[in-house]
Amino acid sequence: MVGGWFLAGWILRPLRSLSEAARVAATGRLDHRVRLSRRDDEFGEVADSFDGMLERLQDAFATQERFAANASHELRTPLAVTATMLDVAAVNPTEQDYPKLLERLRELNSRAIGITEALLRLADANAVTAASEPVDLDAIVSTALTEAVDDALQRKVTLSGSLNGGVVMGDPALLAQLTDNLVRNAIRHNATAGFAWITTYHTPTTAVLRVENSGRDYTAAEAARLREPFLRGQGRTRTAGSGYGLGLALVARITAVHSGHLSIAPRHGGGLTVTITFHRGG
């Protein structure tokens, strides 16, 4: 009986460790780990899986906290600047250049509206769970290229495409949003007199959308992080016309909704190569 008691204690010790880790995680602490990797048995496998789950949860919550903090900052900044400008105008009403003031207030208001709309689009994409309509990928890309011509000419970016992607299964509006975001990003985050090259091609089971553009040099880690919300190509500083830092976050979510695969990699010579692989349909 004494031997059985010690044996049972040794066998059940991993369960107690797992239970303790679960209790700690329930309090909101996700940095605790079971760490039974030295056990080469079923308990060790369960503990490793539990530790992996805690690590993914910790990363997900950290990303969510960064998103909430950045969203709050992005929305608060134009409103705070607007309030300051109005306060100054109220204190010195006779010393204001009202046409200039109104234009600046209009710009700030447009920025706040744009950020709100971008957040709503991202929320809409997060709410989508299924989409199964056959969509002509080439037609969507062709439309996005046509609509981006003026932007490319203004920024002196050579825009070209080679389309042979075929039909994919998905939501036409979301896929159009994804394509438009990729094309606009390739134009806006580019070098002077640079290029953006959009191609589609297919295999028997997949359709691939690839966007390459010139630009600054990225490390692999920097490129991978660009899908995080509010992280822009030039860091946290916003320049005129650079968007709201939600473009690739929205692309990543729409790709996930369609069970696709997104790859963002540095391009040799500067810039990025963004590749999305979809399952074919139709």
C-alpha positions in Angstrom: 0.0 0.0 0.0 2.8 2.4 0.8 4.6 1.6 -2.5 1.3 2.1 -4.4 0.8 5.4 -2.7 4.2 6.7 -3.8 3.7 5.2 -7.3 0.3 7.0 -7.6 1.9 10.2 -6.4 4.7 10.0 -9.0 2.2 9.2 -11.8 -0.3 12.0 -10.8 2.4 14.7 -10.3 2.2 15.8 -14.0 -1.5 16.2 -13.7 -1.1 18.4 -10.6 1.4 20.5 -12.6 -1.0 20.8 -15.5 -3.8 21.7 -13.1 -1.7 24.4 -11.5 -0.7 25.8 -14.9 -4.4 26.0 -15.8 -5.3 27.8 -12.6 -2.5 30.3 -13.1 -3.6 30.9 -16.8 -7.2 31.5 -15.5 -6.0 34.4 -13.5 -4.7 36.1 -16.7 -1.0 35.2 -16.4 0.0 33.5 -19.6 3.8 33.4 -19.0 3.6 30.3 -16.8 4.7 27.0 -18.4 4.4 23.4 -17.3 7.8 22.3 -18.8 7.7 18.5 -18.6 9.8 18.1 -21.7 12.1 15.6 -19.8 9.2 13.1 -19.6 9.1 11.0 -22.7 5.5 9.8 -22.3 1.9 10.8 -22.9 2.1 13.3 -20.0 5.1 15.0 -21.5 3.3 15.3 -24.9 0.2 16.8 -23.2 2.4 19.3 -21.2 4.2 20.3 -24.4 0.9 20.9 -26.2 -0.4 22.9 -23.2 2.8 25.0 -23.1 2.4 25.6 -26.9 -1.2 26.7 -26.5 -0.2 29.1 -23.7 2.5 30.6 -25.9 0.1 31.2 -28.7 -2.5 32.7 -26.4 0.2 35.0 -24.9 1.2 36.2 -28.4 -2.5 36.6 -29.4 -3.3 38.7 -26.3 -0.1 40.8 -26.8 -1.1 41.5 -30.4 -4.6 42.4 -29.3 -3.3 44.8 -26.6 -1.0 46.5 -29.1 -4.0 46.8 -31.5 -6.2 48.4 -28.9 -3.5 50.8 -27.7 -2.6 51.8 -31.3 -6.3 52.2 -32.3 -6.9 54.4 -29.3 -3.9 56.5 -30.2 -4.8 56.8 -33.9 -8.4 57.8 -33.1 -7.5 60.2 -30.3 -4.7 62.1 -32.1 -6.9 63.9 -34.8 -9.6 64.6 -32.2 -7.1 66.1 -29.8 -5.5 68.3 -32.5 -9.0 69.4 -33.6 -9.9 70.4 -30.0 -6.7 72.3 -29.6 -7.2 74.3 -32.8 -10.8 75.1 -31.8 -9.6 76.3 -28.4 -7.0 78.5 -29.9 -9.5 80.0 -32.3 -11.9 80.7 -29.5 -9.3 82.5 -27.4 -8.1 84.6 -30.4 -11.0 84.8 -32.8 -9.7 87.9 -34.6 -6.2 86.6 -35.3 -7.2 83.5 -37.2 -6.7 82.6 -40.9 -10.2 81.0 -41.1 -9.9 79.5 -44.7 -6.6 77.8 -43.6 -8.2 76.7 -40.3 -11.2 75.2 -42.0 -9.1 73.4 -44.5 -7.0 71.9 -41.6 -10.1 70.9 -39.7 -11.5 69.3 -42.8 -8.3 67.3 -43.2 -8.3 66.1 -39.6 -12.0 65.2 -39.8 -11.4 63.2 -43.0 -8.5 61.4 -41.3 -10.7 60.4 -38.3 -13.4 59.2 -40.7 -10.9 57.2 -42.7 -9.4 55.5 -39.6 -12.9 54.6 -38.4 -13.9 53.2 -41.7 -10.7 51.1 -41.9 -11.4 49.7 -38.4 -15.0 48.9 -39.4 -13.7 47.1 -42.5 -11.3 45.1 -40.4 -14.1 44.2 -38.0 -16.3 43.1 -40.9 -13.6 40.8 -42.1 -13.2 39.4 -38.6 -16.9 38.6 -38.5 -16.9 36.7 -41.8 -16.8 32.9 -41.3 -17.5 31.5 -44.8 -17.6 32.5 -48.4 -18.2 30.1 -51.3 -19.0 32.1 -54.5 -16.8 31.5 -57.6 -14.8 34.6 -58.2 -12.7 35.5 -61.3 -9.4 36.5 -59.7 -8.0 38.1 -62.8 -11.1 40.3 -63.3 -10.7 41.7 -59.7 -7.0 42.3 -60.2 -7.5 44.0 -63.5 -10.1 46.3 -62.0 -7.7 47.2 -59.1 -4.9 48.0 -61.6 -7.2 50.2 -63.7 -8.3 52.1 -60.6 -4.8 52.6 -59.4 -3.3 54.0 -62.6 -3.7 57.7 -61.6 -2.1 57.1 -58.2 0.8 55.3 -59.9 1.3 58.1 -62.4 1.2 60.7 -59.7 3.9 58.9 -57.7 5.9 58.0 -60.9 5.6 54.3 -60.2 5.6 51.9 -63.2 2.6 49.6 -62.8 2.3 46.4 -64.7 0.6 43.0 -64.5 0.5 39.5 -65.9 -2.8 37.7 -65.2 -3.5 34.0 -65.5 -5.0 33.1 -62.1 -8.4 31.7 -62.9 -11.3 31.2 -60.6 -11.2 31.1 -56.8 -13.9 30.4 -54.2 -14.6 33.4 -52.0 -16.4 36.7 -51.3 -16.1 39.1 -54.3 -16.2 42.3 -52.1 -13.5 41.0 -49.7 -11.3 39.8 -52.4 -11.6 43.1 -54.2 -10.7 44.9 -51.0 -7.7 42.6 -50.5 -6.4 43.2 -54.1 -7.0 47.0 -53.9 -5.1 47.2 -50.6 -2.1 45.2 -52.0 -1.9 47.3 -55.2 -2.2 50.6 -53.3 0.4 49.6 -50.8 2.8 48.6 -53.6 2.4 52.0 -55.1 2.5 54.1 -52.0 5.4 52.3 -50.2 7.7 52.5 -53.1 10.9 54.2 -54.3 11.0 57.3 -56.5 10.5 56.2 -60.1 10.0 52.6 -58.8 7.8 49.8 -60.1 5.0 47.6 -58.9 4.5 44.2 -60.7 1.3 42.2 -60.1 1.0 38.7 -61.4 -1.5 35.9 -61.0 -1.0 32.2 -62.0 -2.5 28.9 -61.2 -1.8 25.2 -60.6 -4.4 22.4 -60.8 -5.5 23.1 -57.2 -4.4 26.7 -56.4 -4.5 30.2 -57.7 -1.6 32.6 -56.7 -1.6 36.4 -56.5 1.8 38.0 -56.2 2.7 41.6 -55.8 6.3 42.8 -56.0 7.4 46.4 -55.6 10.7 48.3 -55.3 11.4 50.3 -52.1 13.6 50.3 -49.1 15.4 47.3 -47.7 13.5 45.2 -45.1 14.8 42.4 -42.9 12.8 39.2 -42.8 11.5 40.1 -39.3 10.4 43.5 -40.4 8.6 42.1 -43.4 6.8 39.5 -41.3 5.5 42.1 -38.8 4.0 44.3 -41.5 0.7 42.4 -41.2 0.3 43.7 -37.6 -2.4 46.5 -37.4 -1.1 50.1 -37.5 2.5 49.1 -38.4 3.4 51.0 -41.5 6.2 50.5 -44.0 8.2 53.4 -42.6 7.5 52.6 -38.9 5.0 54.5 -36.8 5.4 57.9 -38.4 2.7 58.7 -40.9 3.4 60.6 -44.1 0.9 62.2 -46.3 -1.1 59.6 -48.2 0.5 56.6 -46.5 -2.8 55.2 -45.2 -3.7 54.1 -41.7 -1.5 51.0 -41.2 -4.4 48.6 -41.5 -3.9 47.6 -45.1 -1.9 44.4 -44.7 -3.7 43.5 -41.4 -6.9 43.5 -43.5 -5.2 41.5 -46.2 -4.0 38.9 -43.7 -7.5 38.6 -42.2 -9.2 38.2 -45.6 -6.7 35.6 -46.6 -7.4 33.7 -43.4 -11.1 33.9 -44.0 -10.6 32.3 -47.4 -8.3 29.6 -46.0 -5.4 31.0 -48.1 -1.8 31.4 -47.3 -0.1 34.8 -47.0 3.7 35.3 -47.4 5.4 38.7 -47.0 9.1 38.6 -47.8 11.9 41.1 -48.5 12.6 41.5 -52.2 16.2 41.2 -53.4 17.2 44.8 -54.3 14.7 46.4 -52.0 10.9 46.4 -51.5 8.6 43.5 -50.8 7.2 40.4 -52.4 3.7 39.6 -51.2 2.3 36.2 -52.2 -1.2 34.9 -51.5 -2.2 31.3 -52.4 -5.9 30.4 -52.7 -7.7 27.2 -53.4 -9.2 27.1 -56.8 -12.8 26.6 -57.6 -15.3 26.6 -60.4 
